[in-house]
């Protein structure tokens, strides 16, 4: 493993499919930070720029906003209906 070079690792979350998007995002972020530390890497955005705390907060807020819009439309995130609609 020590001789392997990993140019990047992408973690993603399917927002409509989780019940608590902010919590799922926080768990994913914690995993990303652990991997980054273990592999000696950096957390970056899609353009490979370092991921600032402000950007992380913006992503968390957008996740919560999207899930609230789903609820407002009568679709509970993570529900059977959401899983069918967003499969």
C-alpha positions as CSV (number, residue, x, y, z in Angstrom):
1,X,0.0,0.0,0.0
2,X,2.8,2.4,0.8
3,X,4.0,2.4,-2.8
4,X,0.6,3.2,-4.3
5,X,-0.1,6.7,-5.6
6,X,-3.7,7.9,-5.4
7,X,-4.2,11.1,-7.3
8,X,-7.6,11.7,-5.8
9,X,-10.6,10.2,-4.0
10,X,-14.1,11.4,-4.4
11,X,-16.8,11.0,-1.7
12,X,-20.4,11.8,-2.6
13,X,-23.8,11.7,-1.0
14,X,-27.2,11.3,-2.7
15,X,-29.1,14.0,-0.8
16,X,-32.7,12.8,-1.4
17,X,-31.8,9.3,-0.2
18,X,-30.7,10.2,3.3
19,X,-33.0,11.2,6.1
20,X,-30.8,13.8,7.8
21,X,-28.6,15.4,5.1
22,X,-26.6,17.6,7.5
23,X,-25.8,14.7,9.7
24,X,-24.8,12.5,6.8
25,X,-22.7,15.3,5.4
26,X,-20.9,15.7,8.7
27,X,-20.2,12.0,8.9
28,X,-18.9,12.0,5.3
29,X,-16.7,15.1,6.1
30,X,-15.3,13.3,9.2
31,X,-14.5,10.3,7.0
32,X,-12.9,12.5,4.4
33,X,-10.7,14.2,7.0
34,X,-9.6,10.9,8.5
35,X,-8.7,9.6,5.0
36,X,-6.9,12.9,4.2
37,X,-4.8,12.6,7.4
38,X,-4.1,8.9,6.9
39,X,-3.1,9.3,3.3
40,X,-1.3,12.6,3.7
41,X,-3.7,14.4,1.3
42,X,-5.8,17.5,1.2
43,X,-9.5,18.2,1.1
44,X,-10.2,20.0,-2.2
45,X,-13.2,21.1,-4.3
46,X,-14.0,20.0,-7.8
47,X,-11.4,22.4,-9.2
48,X,-8.8,20.9,-6.8
49,X,-8.7,24.1,-4.7
50,X,-8.3,23.6,-1.0
51,X,-11.7,23.2,0.7
52,X,-12.2,26.2,3.0
53,X,-14.4,26.1,6.1
54,X,-16.7,28.6,4.5
55,X,-17.2,26.3,1.5
56,X,-17.9,23.4,3.8
57,X,-20.6,25.4,5.7
58,X,-22.1,26.4,2.4
59,X,-22.4,22.8,1.2
60,X,-23.9,21.8,4.6
61,X,-26.4,24.7,4.3
62,X,-27.3,23.8,0.7
63,X,-27.9,20.2,1.7
64,X,-30.3,21.3,4.4
65,X,-32.0,23.7,2.0
66,X,-32.5,21.0,-0.6
67,X,-34.0,18.6,1.9
68,X,-36.3,21.3,3.2
69,X,-37.5,22.0,-0.3
70,X,-38.3,18.3,-0.6
71,X,-40.3,18.4,2.6
72,X,-42.1,21.5,1.4
73,X,-43.1,19.5,-1.7
74,X,-44.4,16.6,0.4
75,X,-41.4,14.3,-0.1
76,X,-39.6,13.2,3.1
77,X,-35.9,12.7,2.4
78,X,-34.9,9.1,2.8
79,X,-38.5,7.9,2.6
80,X,-39.7,5.1,0.3
81,X,-41.2,7.7,-1.9
82,X,-37.9,9.7,-2.1
83,X,-36.0,6.5,-2.9
84,X,-38.4,5.7,-5.7
85,X,-38.4,9.2,-7.1
86,X,-34.7,9.7,-6.9
87,X,-33.4,6.3,-7.8
